[in-house]
Amino acid sequence: METSTRQAPGRRPHILLLTTADSSYPGADTVGQMHLGYPTNTSVVRIPDPVMLPERFYLYALRRGFDGILVMSSGAESPFQGTYQKLAARLDALTGTLKAQGIDFRRVKLCSICTVCTAAFLREVKRMSEVLAEIGPIDPGSVTVPD
């Protein structure tokens, strides 16, 4: 069962940002080029499309120490037909799995970020940091990853 303790003073939650190569990653890159900056407690991974990651991946990331995962997708603008709907369905299933394991489902969030969505990018990272600070660190041992 997940603990609900608040973050230790000075500890910031570790957030995994899954970004799409054609949209949200260029948005993240633009944030950096504009020197707007975002918290260093994030790890950015660029992939063709998050739909390629199975539910098991998210559980494994939480088990390995990420406190939260932001899935930054192209949304309905994805160049791959039907992928956004499949991704949303996969993350809905993941929500059920997290709830069944007693893990706050707010640890994983899907959002649409485009190539020029710098304000939205920064807002989503900030919101996730705030949510994770509220719910506290995850106990990696509470996450079960199926074989």
Secondary structure, 3 states (H helix, E strand, C coil): CCCCCCCCCCCCCCEEEEEECCCHHHHHHHHHHCCCCCCCCEEEEEECCHHHCCHHHHHHHHHCCCCEEEEEECHHHCCCCCHHHHHHHHHHHHHHHHHHCCCCHHHEEEEECCCCCHHHHHHHHHHHHHHHHHHCCCCHHHCCCCC
